[in-house]
């Protein structure tokens, strides 16, 4: 891992009601080589409107995110 590739994780405050009325989606993510890559993917998803929480699993090449119900259409992302 290149020490110059460090990225600071961002955080988003979300209410319990937002999680109760949310959907979970899982994406396959290729090209992640280190934890910093996974953090970049996580940050990018968290910056999207309607996304409440994100977990990225580097070893499985997956990202799971919680989003506002019906806020995304897979063909438009």
mmCIF file of the N, C-alpha and C atoms, coordinates in Angstrom:
data_MODEL
# 
_entry.id   MODEL 
# 
loop_
_atom_site.group_PDB 
_atom_site.id 
_atom_site.type_symbol 
_atom_site.label_atom_id 
_atom_site.label_alt_id 
_atom_site.label_comp_id 
_atom_site.label_asym_id 
_atom_site.label_entity_id 
_atom_site.label_seq_id 
_atom_site.pdbx_PDB_ins_code 
_atom_site.Cartn_x 
_atom_site.Cartn_y 
_atom_site.Cartn_z 
_atom_site.occupancy 
_atom_site.B_iso_or_equiv 
_atom_site.pdbx_formal_charge 
_atom_site.auth_seq_id 
_atom_site.auth_comp_id 
_atom_site.auth_asym_id 
_atom_site.auth_atom_id 
_atom_site.pdbx_PDB_model_num 
ATOM 1   N N  . UNK A 1 1  ? 0.843   -1.175  0.000   1.00 0.00 ? 1  UNK A N  1 
ATOM 2   C CA . UNK A 1 1  ? 0.000   0.000   0.000   1.00 0.00 ? 1  UNK A CA 1 
ATOM 3   C C  . UNK A 1 1  ? 0.887   1.236   0.000   1.00 0.00 ? 1  UNK A C  1 
ATOM 4   N N  . UNK A 1 2  ? 0.594   2.156   -0.854  1.00 0.00 ? 2  UNK A N  1 
ATOM 5   C CA . UNK A 1 2  ? 1.312   3.421   -0.941  1.00 0.00 ? 2  UNK A CA 1 
ATOM 6   C C  . UNK A 1 2  ? 0.832   4.346   0.168   1.00 0.00 ? 2  UNK A C  1 
ATOM 7   N N  . UNK A 1 3  ? 1.741   4.845   0.992   1.00 0.00 ? 3  UNK A N  1 
ATOM 8   C CA . UNK A 1 3  ? 1.344   5.719   2.095   1.00 0.00 ? 3  UNK A CA 1 
ATOM 9   C C  . UNK A 1 3  ? 0.720   7.020   1.609   1.00 0.00 ? 3  UNK A C  1 
ATOM 10  N N  . UNK A 1 4  ? 0.945   7.402   0.357   1.00 0.00 ? 4  UNK A N  1 
ATOM 11  C CA . UNK A 1 4  ? 0.349   8.620   -0.186  1.00 0.00 ? 4  UNK A CA 1 
ATOM 12  C C  . UNK A 1 4  ? -1.087  8.410   -0.645  1.00 0.00 ? 4  UNK A C  1 
ATOM 13  N N  . UNK A 1 5  ? -1.584  7.205   -0.567  1.00 0.00 ? 5  UNK A N  1 
ATOM 14  C CA . UNK A 1 5  ? -2.943  6.946   -1.047  1.00 0.00 ? 5  UNK A CA 1 
ATOM 15  C C  . UNK A 1 5  ? -3.971  6.984   0.085   1.00 0.00 ? 5  UNK A C  1 
ATOM 16  N N  . UNK A 1 6  ? -3.557  7.376   1.295   1.00 0.00 ? 6  UNK A N  1 
ATOM 17  C CA . UNK A 1 6  ? -4.481  7.424   2.433   1.00 0.00 ? 6  UNK A CA 1 
ATOM 18  C C  . UNK A 1 6  ? -5.634  8.377   2.144   1.00 0.00 ? 6  UNK A C  1 
ATOM 19  N N  . UNK A 1 7  ? -6.821  7.968   2.531   1.00 0.00 ? 7  UNK A N  1 
ATOM 20  C CA . UNK A 1 7  ? -8.008  8.811   2.401   1.00 0.00 ? 7  UNK A CA 1 
ATOM 21  C C  . UNK A 1 7  ? -8.749  8.796   3.736   1.00 0.00 ? 7  UNK A C  1 
ATOM 22  N N  . UNK A 1 8  ? -9.190  9.953   4.156   1.00 0.00 ? 8  UNK A N  1 
ATOM 23  C CA . UNK A 1 8  ? -9.903  10.106  5.418   1.00 0.00 ? 8  UNK A CA 1 
ATOM 24  C C  . UNK A 1 8  ? -11.356 9.663   5.233   1.00 0.00 ? 8  UNK A C  1 
ATOM 25  N N  . UNK A 1 9  ? -11.848 8.765   6.072   1.00 0.00 ? 9  UNK A N  1 
ATOM 26  C CA . UNK A 1 9  ? -13.248 8.355   5.938   1.00 0.00 ? 9  UNK A CA 1 
ATOM 27  C C  . UNK A 1 9  ? -14.191 9.493   6.317   1.00 0.00 ? 9  UNK A C  1 
ATOM 28  N N  . UNK A 1 10 ? -15.313 9.578   5.612   1.00 0.00 ? 10 UNK A N  1 
ATOM 29  C CA . UNK A 1 10 ? -16.325 10.568  5.960   1.00 0.00 ? 10 UNK A CA 1 
ATOM 30  C C  . UNK A 1 10 ? -17.419 9.871   6.757   1.00 0.00 ? 10 UNK A C  1 
ATOM 31  N N  . UNK A 1 11 ? -18.190 10.655  7.481   1.00 0.00 ? 11 UNK A N  1 
ATOM 32  C CA . UNK A 1 11 ? -19.260 10.118  8.308   1.00 0.00 ? 11 UNK A CA 1 
ATOM 33  C C  . UNK A 1 11 ? -20.532 10.888  8.026   1.00 0.00 ? 11 UNK A C  1 
ATOM 34  N N  . UNK A 1 12 ? -21.649 10.195  8.107   1.00 0.00 ? 12 UNK A N  1 
ATOM 35  C CA . UNK A 1 12 ? -22.947 10.789  7.826   1.00 0.00 ? 12 UNK A CA 1 
ATOM 36  C C  . UNK A 1 12 ? -23.866 10.469  8.998   1.00 0.00 ? 12 UNK A C  1 
ATOM 37  N N  . UNK A 1 13 ? -24.547 11.483  9.510   1.00 0.00 ? 13 UNK A N  1 
ATOM 38  C CA . UNK A 1 13 ? -25.501 11.283  10.589  1.00 0.00 ? 13 UNK A CA 1 
ATOM 39  C C  . UNK A 1 13 ? -26.844 10.889  9.981   1.00 0.00 ? 13 UNK A C  1 
ATOM 40  N N  . UNK A 1 14 ? -27.402 9.814   10.492  1.00 0.00 ? 14 UNK A N  1 
ATOM 41  C CA . UNK A 1 14 ? -28.665 9.300   9.968   1.00 0.00 ? 14 UNK A CA 1 
ATOM 42  C C  . UNK A 1 14 ? -29.578 8.943   11.127  1.00 0.00 ? 14 UNK A C  1 
ATOM 43  N N  . UNK A 1 15 ? -30.858 9.254   10.986  1.00 0.00 ? 15 UNK A N  1 
ATOM 44  C CA . UNK A 1 15 ? -31.812 8.943   12.049  1.00 0.00 ? 15 UNK A CA 1 
ATOM 45  C C  . UNK A 1 15 ? -32.270 7.491   11.957  1.00 0.00 ? 15 UNK A C  1 
ATOM 46  N N  . UNK A 1 16 ? -32.776 6.990   13.049  1.00 0.00 ? 16 UNK A N  1 
ATOM 47  C CA . UNK A 1 16 ? -33.292 5.628   13.095  1.00 0.00 ? 16 UNK A CA 1 
ATOM 48  C C  . UNK A 1 16 ? -34.465 5.467   12.126  1.00 0.00 ? 16 UNK A C  1 
ATOM 49  N N  . UNK A 1 17 ? -35.299 6.493   11.986  1.00 0.00 ? 17 UNK A N  1 
ATOM 50  C CA . UNK A 1 17 ? -36.427 6.430   11.050  1.00 0.00 ? 17 UNK A CA 1 
ATOM 51  C C  . UNK A 1 17 ? -35.957 6.250   9.611   1.00 0.00 ? 17 UNK A C  1 
ATOM 52  N N  . UNK A 1 18 ? -34.848 6.874   9.251   1.00 0.00 ? 18 UNK A N  1 
ATOM 53  C CA . UNK A 1 18 ? -34.328 6.713   7.895   1.00 0.00 ? 18 UNK A CA 1 
ATOM 54  C C  . UNK A 1 18 ? -33.924 5.262   7.637   1.00 0.00 ? 18 UNK A C  1 
ATOM 55  N N  . UNK A 1 19 ? -33.380 4.603   8.641   1.00 0.00 ? 19 UNK A N  1 
ATOM 56  C CA . UNK A 1 19 ? -33.006 3.196   8.490   1.00 0.00 ? 19 UNK A CA 1 
ATOM 57  C C  . UNK A 1 19 ? -34.238 2.287   8.455   1.00 0.00 ? 19 UNK A C  1 
ATOM 58  N N  . UNK A 1 20 ? -35.262 2.631   9.216   1.00 0.00 ? 20 UNK A N  1 
ATOM 59  C CA . UNK A 1 20 ? -36.477 1.808   9.239   1.00 0.00 ? 20 UNK A CA 1 
ATOM 60  C C  . UNK A 1 20 ? -37.169 1.782   7.878   1.00 0.00 ? 20 UNK A C  1 
ATOM 61  N N  . UNK A 1 21 ? -37.128 2.889   7.169   1.00 0.00 ? 21 UNK A N  1 
ATOM 62  C CA . UNK A 1 21 ? -37.822 3.013   5.888   1.00 0.00 ? 21 UNK A CA 1 
ATOM 63  C C  . UNK A 1 21 ? -36.854 2.907   4.719   1.00 0.00 ? 21 UNK A C  1 
ATOM 64  N N  . UNK A 1 22 ? -35.846 2.085   4.855   1.00 0.00 ? 22 UNK A N  1 
ATOM 65  C CA . UNK A 1 22 ? -34.790 2.021   3.839   1.00 0.00 ? 22 UNK A CA 1 
ATOM 66  C C  . UNK A 1 22 ? -34.731 0.648   3.177   1.00 0.00 ? 22 UNK A C  1 
ATOM 67  N N  . UNK A 1 23 ? -33.992 0.599   2.092   1.00 0.00 ? 23 UNK A N  1 
ATOM 68  C CA . UNK A 1 23 ? -33.714 -0.646  1.382   1.00 0.00 ? 23 UNK A CA 1 
ATOM 69  C C  . UNK A 1 23 ? -32.209 -0.879  1.419   1.00 0.00 ? 23 UNK A C  1 
ATOM 70  N N  . UNK A 1 24 ? -31.814 -2.140  1.287   1.00 0.00 ? 24 UNK A N  1 
ATOM 71  C CA . UNK A 1 24 ? -30.395 -2.495  1.262   1.00 0.00 ? 24 UNK A CA 1 
ATOM 72  C C  . UNK A 1 24 ? -30.051 -2.984  -0.139  1.00 0.00 ? 24 UNK A C  1 
ATOM 73  N N  . UNK A 1 25 ? -28.936 -2.513  -0.661  1.00 0.00 ? 25 UNK A N  1 
ATOM 74  C CA . UNK A 1 25 ? -28.456 -2.952  -1.972  1.00 0.00 ? 25 UNK A CA 1 
ATOM 75  C C  . UNK A 1 25 ? -27.016 -3.416  -1.832  1.00 0.00 ? 25 UNK A C  1 
ATOM 76  N N  . UNK A 1 26 ? -26.626 -4.367  -2.669  1.00 0.00 ? 26 UNK A N  1 
ATOM 77  C CA . UNK A 1 26 ? -25.260 -4.873  -2.685  1.00 0.00 ? 26 UNK A CA 1 
ATOM 78  C C  . UNK A 1 26 ? -24.699 -4.716  -4.084  1.00 0.00 ? 26 UNK A C  1 
ATOM 79  N N  . UNK A 1 27 ? -23.485 -4.191  -4.162  1.00 0.00 ? 27 UNK A N  1 
ATOM 80  C CA . UNK A 1 27 ? -22.797 -3.998  -5.436  1.00 0.00 ? 27 UNK A CA 1 
ATOM 81  C C  . UNK A 1 27 ? -21.507 -4.795  -5.461  1.00 0.00 ? 27 UNK A C  1 
ATOM 82  N N  . UNK A 1 28 ? -21.201 -5.378  -6.590  1.00 0.00 ? 28 UNK A N  1 
ATOM 83  C CA . UNK A 1 28 ? -19.883 -5.978  -6.802  1.00 0.00 ? 28 UNK A CA 1 
ATOM 84  C C  . UNK A 1 28 ? -18.949 -4.847  -7.218  1.00 0.00 ? 28 UNK A C  1 
ATOM 85  N N  . UNK A 1 29 ? -17.785 -4.765  -6.579  1.00 0.00 ? 29 UNK A N  1 
ATOM 86  C CA . UNK A 1 29 ? -16.838 -3.680  -6.849  1.00 0.00 ? 29 UNK A CA 1 
ATOM 87  C C  . UNK A 1 29 ? -15.494 -4.292  -7.229  1.00 0.00 ? 29 UNK A C  1 
ATOM 88  N N  . UNK A 1 30 ? -15.029 -4.005  -8.430  1.00 0.00 ? 30 UNK A N  1 
ATOM 89  C CA . UNK A 1 30 ? -13.724 -4.529  -8.849  1.00 0.00 ? 30 UNK A CA 1 
ATOM 90  C C  . UNK A 1 30 ? -12.671 -3.434  -8.746  1.00 0.00 ? 30 UNK A C  1 
ATOM 91  N N  . UNK A 1 31 ? -11.427 -3.842  -8.641  1.00 0.00 ? 31 UNK A N  1 
ATOM 92  C CA . UNK A 1 31 ? -10.316 -2.903  -8.666  1.00 0.00 ? 31 UNK A CA 1 
ATOM 93  C C  . UNK A 1 31 ? -9.863  -2.367  -7.324  1.00 0.00 ? 31 UNK A C  1 
ATOM 94  N N  . UNK A 1 32 ? -10.470 -2.813  -6.217  1.00 0.00 ? 32 UNK A N  1 
ATOM 95  C CA . UNK A 1 32 ? -10.027 -2.348  -4.902  1.00 0.00 ? 32 UNK A CA 1 
ATOM 96  C C  . UNK A 1 32 ? -8.795  -3.144  -4.501  1.00 0.00 ? 32 UNK A C  1 
ATOM 97  N N  . UNK A 1 33 ? -7.683  -2.438  -4.273  1.00 0.00 ? 33 UNK A N  1 
ATOM 98  C CA . UNK A 1 33 ? -6.448  -3.120  -3.935  1.00 0.00 ? 33 UNK A CA 1 
ATOM 99  C C  . UNK A 1 33 ? -6.045  -3.021  -2.478  1.00 0.00 ? 33 UNK A C  1 
ATOM 100 N N  . UNK A 1 34 ? -6.684  -2.105  -1.734  1.00 0.00 ? 34 UNK A N  1 
ATOM 101 C CA . UNK A 1 34 ? -6.301  -1.917  -0.334  1.00 0.00 ? 34 UNK A CA 1 
ATOM 102 C C  . UNK A 1 34 ? -7.466  -1.285  0.426   1.00 0.00 ? 34 UNK A C  1 
ATOM 103 N N  . UNK A 1 35 ? -7.289  -1.140  1.737   1.00 0.00 ? 35 UNK A N  1 
ATOM 104 C CA . UNK A 1 35 ? -8.318  -0.528  2.580   1.00 0.00 ? 35 UNK A CA 1 
ATOM 105 C C  . UNK A 1 35 ? -8.629  0.904   2.157   1.00 0.00 ? 35 UNK A C  1 
ATOM 106 N N  . UNK A 1 36 ? -7.629  1.619   1.647   1.00 0.00 ? 36 UNK A N  1 
ATOM 107 C CA . UNK A 1 36 ? -7.876  2.989   1.198   1.00 0.00 ? 36 UNK A CA 1 
ATOM 108 C C  . UNK A 1 36 ? -8.803  3.017   -0.013  1.00 0.00 ? 36 UNK A C  1 
ATOM 109 N N  . UNK A 1 37 ? -8.656  2.050   -0.902  1.00 0.00 ? 37 UNK A N  1 
ATOM 110 C CA . UNK A 1 37 ? -9.576  1.933   -2.046  1.00 0.00 ? 37 UNK A CA 1 
ATOM 111 C C  . UNK A 1 37 ? -10.997 1.697   -1.534  1.00 0.00 ? 37 UNK A C  1 
ATOM 112 N N  . UNK A 1 38 ? -11.130 0.807   -0.559  1.00 0.00 ? 38 UNK A N  1 
ATOM 113 C CA . UNK A 1 38 ? -12.441 0.514   0.015   1.00 0.00 ? 38 UNK A CA 1 
ATOM 114 C C  . UNK A 1 38 ? -13.031 1.760   0.668   1.00 0.00 ? 38 UNK A C  1 
ATOM 115 N N  . UNK A 1 39 ? -12.207 2.555   1.326   1.00 0.00 ? 39 UNK A N  1 
ATOM 116 C CA . UNK A 1 39 ? -12.678 3.791   1.945   1.00 0.00 ? 39 UNK A CA 1 
ATOM 117 C C  . UNK A 1 39 ? -13.137 4.782   0.883   1.00 0.00 ? 39 UNK A C  1 
ATOM 118 N N  . UNK A 1 40 ? -12.445 4.853   -0.232  1.00 0.00 ? 40 UNK A N  1 
ATOM 119 C CA . UNK A 1 40 ? -12.868 5.738   -1.328  1.00 0.00 ? 40 UNK A CA 1 
ATOM 120 C C  . UNK A 1 40 ? -14.239 5.327   -1.871  1.00 0.00 ? 40 UNK A C  1 
ATOM 121 N N  . UNK A 1 41 ? -14.447 4.026   -2.031  1.00 0.00 ? 41 UNK A N  1 
ATOM 122 C CA . UNK A 1 41 ? -15.748 3.529   -2.493  1.00 0.00 ? 41 UNK A CA 1 
ATOM 123 C C  . UNK A 1 41 ? -16.822 3.889   -1.472  1.00 0.00 ? 41 UNK A C  1 
ATOM 124 N N  . UNK A 1 42 ? -16.543 3.640   -0.198  1.00 0.00 ? 42 UNK A N  1 
ATOM 125 C CA . UNK A 1 42 ? -17.481 3.957   0.880   1.00 0.00 ? 42 UNK A CA 1 
ATOM 126 C C  . UNK A 1 42 ? -17.828 5.438   0.884   1.00 0.00 ? 42 UNK A C  1 
ATOM 127 N N  . UNK A 1 43 ? -16.805 6.297   0.827   1.00 0.00 ? 43 UNK A N  1 
ATOM 128 C CA . UNK A 1 43 ? -17.038 7.740   0.832   1.00 0.00 ? 43 UNK A CA 1 
ATOM 129 C C  . UNK A 1 43 ? -17.884 8.173   -0.359  1.00 0.00 ? 43 UNK A C  1 
ATOM 130 N N  . UNK A 1 44 ? -17.584 7.633   -1.525  1.00 0.00 ? 44 UNK A N  1 
ATOM 131 C CA . UNK A 1 44 ? -18.323 8.010   -2.737  1.00 0.00 ? 44 UNK A CA 1 
ATOM 132 C C  . UNK A 1 44 ? -19.797 7.636   -2.631  1.00 0.00 ? 44 UNK A C  1 
ATOM 133 N N  . UNK A 1 45 ? -20.069 6.454   -2.090  1.00 0.00 ? 45 UNK A N  1 
ATOM 134 C CA . UNK A 1 45 ? -21.466 6.053   -1.919  1.00 0.00 ? 45 UNK A CA 1 
ATOM 135 C C  . UNK A 1 45 ? -22.161 6.902   -0.862  1.00 0.00 ? 45 UNK A C  1 
ATOM 136 N N  . UNK A 1 46 ? -21.472 7.198   0.237   1.00 0.00 ? 46 UNK A N  1 
ATOM 137 C CA . UNK A 1 46 ? -22.074 8.021   1.293   1.00 0.00 ? 46 UNK A CA 1 
ATOM 138 C C  . UNK A 1 46 ? -22.405 9.432   0.819   1.00 0.00 ? 46 UNK A C  1 
ATOM 139 N N  . UNK A 1 47 ? -21.682 9.928   -0.167  1.00 0.00 ? 47 UNK A N  1 
ATOM 140 C CA . UNK A 1 47 ? -21.939 11.276  -0.677  1.00 0.00 ? 47 UNK A CA 1 
ATOM 141 C C  . UNK A 1 47 ? -23.186 11.349  -1.557  1.00 0.00 ? 47 UNK A C  1 
ATOM 142 N N  . UNK A 1 48 ? -23.713 10.197  -1.972  1.00 0.00 ? 48 UNK A N  1 
ATOM 143 C CA . UNK A 1 48 ? -24.917 10.190  -2.801  1.00 0.00 ? 48 UNK A CA 1 
ATOM 144 C C  . UNK A 1 48 ? -26.147 10.523  -1.962  1.00 0.00 ? 48 UNK A C  1 
ATOM 145 N N  . UNK A 1 49 ? -27.009 11.347  -2.520  1.00 0.00 ? 49 UNK A N  1 
ATOM 146 C CA . UNK A 1 49 ? -28.251 11.692  -1.841  1.00 0.00 ? 49 UNK A CA 1 
ATOM 147 C C  . UNK A 1 49 ? -29.102 10.434  -1.686  1.00 0.00 ? 49 UNK A C  1 
ATOM 148 N N  . UNK A 1 50 ? -29.640 10.233  -0.504  1.00 0.00 ? 50 UNK A N  1 
ATOM 149 C CA . UNK A 1 50 ? -30.489 9.075   -0.245  1.00 0.00 ? 50 UNK A CA 1 
ATOM 150 C C  . UNK A 1 50 ? -29.767 7.879   0.338   1.00 0.00 ? 50 UNK A C  1 
ATOM 151 N N  . UNK A 1 51 ? -28.433 7.908   0.363   1.00 0.00 ? 51 UNK A N  1 
ATOM 152 C CA . UNK A 1 51 ? -27.667 6.811   0.964   1.00 0.00 ? 51 UNK A CA 1 
ATOM 153 C C  . UNK A 1 51 ? -27.439 7.136   2.432   1.00 0.00 ? 51 UNK A C  1 
ATOM 154 N N  . UNK A 1 52 ? -27.814 6.194   3.303   1.00 0.00 ? 52 UNK A N  1 
ATOM 155 C CA . UNK A 1 52 ? -27.732 6.417   4.748   1.00 0.00 ? 52 UNK A CA 1 
ATOM 156 C C  . UNK A 1 52 ? -26.540 5.742   5.402   1.00 0.00 ? 52 UNK A C  1 
ATOM 157 N N  . UNK A 1 53 ? -26.082 4.633   4.863   1.00 0.00 ? 53 UNK A N  1 
ATOM 158 C CA . UNK A 1 53 ? -24.970 3.904   5.459   1.00 0.00 ? 53 UNK A CA 1 
ATOM 159 C C  . UNK A 1 53 ? -24.335 2.974   4.442   1.00 0.00 ? 53 UNK A C  1 
ATOM 160 N N  . UNK A 1 54 ? -23.041 2.703   4.619   1.00 0.00 ? 54 UNK A N  1 
ATOM 161 C CA . UNK A 1 54 ? -22.296 1.877   3.663   1.00 0.00 ? 54 UNK A CA 1 
ATOM 162 C C  . UNK A 1 54 ? -21.312 0.985   4.412   1.00 0.00 ? 54 UNK A C  1 
ATOM 163 N N  . UNK A 1 55 ? -21.229 -0.263  3.986   1.00 0.00 ? 55 UNK A N  1 
ATOM 164 C CA . UNK A 1 55 ? -20.177 -1.181  4.415   1.00 0.00 ? 55 UNK A CA 1 
ATOM 165 C C  . UNK A 1 55 ? -19.505 -1.704  3.160   1.00 0.00 ? 55 UNK A C  1 
ATOM 166 N N  . UNK A 1 56 ? -18.183 -1.650  3.126   1.00 0.00 ? 56 UNK A N  1 
ATOM 167 C CA . UNK A 1 56 ? -17.427 -2.173  1.989   1.00 0.00 ? 56 UNK A CA 1 
ATOM 168 C C  . UNK A 1 56 ? -16.597 -3.348  2.487   1.00 0.00 ? 56 UNK A C  1 
ATOM 169 N N  . UNK A 1 57 ? -16.679 -4.455  1.769   1.00 0.00 ? 57 UNK A N  1 
ATOM 170 C CA . UNK A 1 57 ? -15.974 -5.679  2.128   1.00 0.00 ? 57 UNK A CA 1 
ATOM 171 C C  . UNK A 1 57 ? -14.888 -5.922  1.091   1.00 0.00 ? 57 UNK A C  1 
ATOM 172 N N  . UNK A 1 58 ? -13.691 -5.460  1.397   1.00 0.00 ? 58 UNK A N  1 
ATOM 173 C CA . UNK A 1 58 ? -12.562 -5.531  0.470   1.00 0.00 ? 58 UNK A CA 1 
ATOM 174 C C  . UNK A 1 58 ? -12.284 -6.960  0.022   1.00 0.00 ? 58 UNK A C  1 
ATOM 175 N N  . UNK A 1 59 ? -12.226 -7.893  0.969   1.00 0.00 ? 59 UNK A N  1 
ATOM 176 C CA . UNK A 1 59 ? -11.866 -9.277  0.637   1.00 0.00 ? 59 UNK A CA 1 
ATOM 177 C C  . UNK A 1 59 ? -12.922 -9.991  -0.207  1.00 0.00 ? 59 UNK A C  1 
ATOM 178 N N  . UNK A 1 60 ? -14.159 -9.493  -0.199  1.00 0.00 ? 60 UNK A N  1 
ATOM 179 C CA . UNK A 1 60 ? -15.221 -10.093 -1.014  1.00 0.00 ? 60 UNK A CA 1 
ATOM 180 C C  . UNK A 1 60 ? -15.549 -9.253  -2.248  1.00 0.00 ? 60 UNK A C  1 
ATOM 181 N N  . UNK A 1 61 ? -14.905 -8.081  -2.372  1.00 0.00 ? 61 UNK A N  1 
ATOM 182 C CA . UNK A 1 61 ? -15.146 -7.149  -3.485  1.00 0.00 ? 61 UNK A CA 1 
ATOM 183 C C  . UNK A 1 61 ? -16.615 -6.751  -3.574  1.00 0.00 ? 61 UNK A C  1 
ATOM 184 N N  . UNK A 1 62 ? -17.194 -6.430  -2.401  1.00 0.00 ? 62 UNK A N  1 
ATOM 185 C CA . UNK A 1 62 ? -18.601 -6.043  -2.332  1.00 0.00 ? 62 UNK A CA 1 
ATOM 186 C C  . UNK A 1 62 ? -18.777 -4.760  -1.542  1.00 0.00 ? 62 UNK A C  1 
ATOM 187 N N  . UNK A 1 63 ? -19.818 -4.012  -1.897  1.00 0.00 ? 63 UNK A N  1 
ATOM 188 C CA . UNK A 1 63 ? -20.241 -2.856  -1.116  1.00 0.00 ? 63 UNK A CA 1 
ATOM 189 C C  . UNK A 1 63 ? -21.730 -3.027  -0.842  1.00 0.00 ? 63 UNK A C  1 
ATOM 190 N N  . UNK A 1 64 ? -22.108 -2.902  0.402   1.00 0.00 ? 64 UNK A N  1 
ATOM 191 C CA . UNK A 1 64 ? -23.511 -2.992  0.790   1.00 0.00 ? 64 UNK A CA 1 
ATOM 192 C C  . UNK A 1 64 ? -23.911 -1.629  1.324   1.00 0.00 ? 64 UNK A C  1 
ATOM 193 N N  . UNK A 1 65 ? -25.019 -1.099  0.830   1.00 0.00 ? 65 UNK A N  1 
ATOM 194 C CA . UNK A 1 65 ? -25.426 0.206   1.318   1.00 0.00 ? 65 UNK A CA 1 
ATOM 195 C C  . UNK A 1 65 ? -26.912 0.263   1.594   1.00 0.00 ? 65 UNK A C  1 
ATOM 196 N N  . UNK A 1 66 ? -27.255 1.112   2.556   1.00 0.00 ? 66 UNK A N  1 
ATOM 197 C CA . UNK A 1 66 ? -28.630 1.339   2.971   1.00 0.00 ? 66 UNK A CA 1 
ATOM 198 C C  . UNK A 1 66 ? -29.050 2.657   2.350   1.00 0.00 ? 66 UNK A C  1 
ATOM 199 N N  . UNK A 1 67 ? -30.198 2.626   1.664   1.00 0.00 ? 67 UNK A N  1 
ATOM 200 C CA . UNK A 1 67 ? -30.633 3.824   0.949   1.00 0.00 ? 67 UNK A CA 1 
ATOM 201 C C  . UNK A 1 67 ? -32.121 4.056   1.145   1.00 0.00 ? 67 UNK A C  1 
ATOM 202 N N  . UNK A 1 68 ? -32.505 5.278   0.901   1.00 0.00 ? 68 UNK A N  1 
ATOM 203 C CA . UNK A 1 68 ? -33.913 5.646   0.931   1.00 0.00 ? 68 UNK A CA 1 
ATOM 204 C C  . UNK A 1 68 ? -34.653 4.749   -0.056  1.00 0.00 ? 68 UNK A C  1 
ATOM 205 N N  . UNK A 1 69 ? -35.790 4.215   0.372   1.00 0.00 ? 69 UNK A N  1 
ATOM 206 C CA . UNK A 1 69 ? -36.557 3.305   -0.477  1.00 0.00 ? 69 UNK A CA 1 
ATOM 207 C C  . UNK A 1 69 ? -36.856 3.928   -1.830  1.00 0.00 ? 69 UNK A C  1 
ATOM 208 N N  . UNK A 1 70 ? -36.582 3.171   -2.885  1.00 0.00 ? 70 UNK A N  1 
ATOM 209 C CA . UNK A 1 70 ? -36.840 3.548   -4.272  1.00 0.00 ? 70 UNK A CA 1 
ATOM 210 C C  . UNK A 1 70 ? -36.116 4.817   -4.723  1.00 0.00 ? 70 UNK A C  1 
ATOM 211 N N  . UNK A 1 71 ? -34.969 5.103   -4.126  1.00 0.00 ? 71 UNK A N  1 
ATOM 212 C CA . UNK A 1 71 ? -34.246 6.322   -4.513  1.00 0.00 ? 71 UNK A CA 1 
ATOM 213 C C  . UNK A 1 71 ? -33.266 6.096   -5.657  1.00 0.00 ? 71 UNK A C  1 
ATOM 214 N N  . UNK A 1 72 ? -32.956 4.834   -5.983  1.00 0.00 ? 72 UNK A N  1 
ATOM 215 C CA . UNK A 1 72 ? -32.014 4.541   -7.060  1.00 0.00 ? 72 UNK A CA 1 
ATOM 216 C C  . UNK A 1 72 ? -32.621 3.550   -8.034  1.00 0.00 ? 72 UNK A C  1 
ATOM 217 N N  . UNK A 1 73 ? -32.254 3.704   -9.248  1.00 0.00 ? 73 UNK A N  1 
ATOM 218 C CA . UNK A 1 73 ? -32.602 2.719   -10.270 1.00 0.00 ? 73 UNK A CA 1 
ATOM 219 C C  . UNK A 1 73 ? -31.279 2.180   -10.784 1.00 0.00 ? 73 UNK A C  1 
ATOM 220 N N  . UNK A 1 74 ? -31.061 0.859   -10.756 1.00 0.00 ? 74 UNK A N  1 
ATOM 221 C CA . UNK A 1 74 ? -29.747 0.304   -11.111 1.00 0.00 ? 74 UNK A CA 1 
ATOM 222 C C  . UNK A 1 74 ? -29.234 0.721   -12.485 1.00 0.00 ? 74 UNK A C  1 
ATOM 223 N N  . UNK A 1 75 ? -30.099 0.969   -13.428 1.00 0.00 ? 75 UNK A N  1 
ATOM 224 C CA . UNK A 1 75 ? -29.655 1.336   -14.771 1.00 0.00 ? 75 UNK A CA 1 
ATOM 225 C C  . UNK A 1 75 ? -29.226 2.799   -14.858 1.00 0.00 ? 75 UNK A C  1 
ATOM 226 N N  . UNK A 1 76 ? -29.517 3.601   -13.836 1.00 0.00 ? 76 UNK A N  1 
ATOM 227 C CA . UNK A 1 76 ? -29.144 5.015   -13.852 1.00 0.00 ? 76 UNK A CA 1 
ATOM 228 C C  . UNK A 1 76 ? -27.912 5.319   -13.018 1.00 0.00 ? 76 UNK A C  1 
ATOM 229 N N  . UNK A 1 77 ? -27.402 4.353   -12.277 1.00 0.00 ? 77 UNK A N  1 
ATOM 230 C CA . UNK A 1 77 ? -26.237 4.592   -11.406 1.00 0.00 ? 77 UNK A CA 1 
ATOM 231 C C  . UNK A 1 77 ? -24.950 4.363   -12.149 1.00 0.00 ? 77 UNK A C  1 
# 
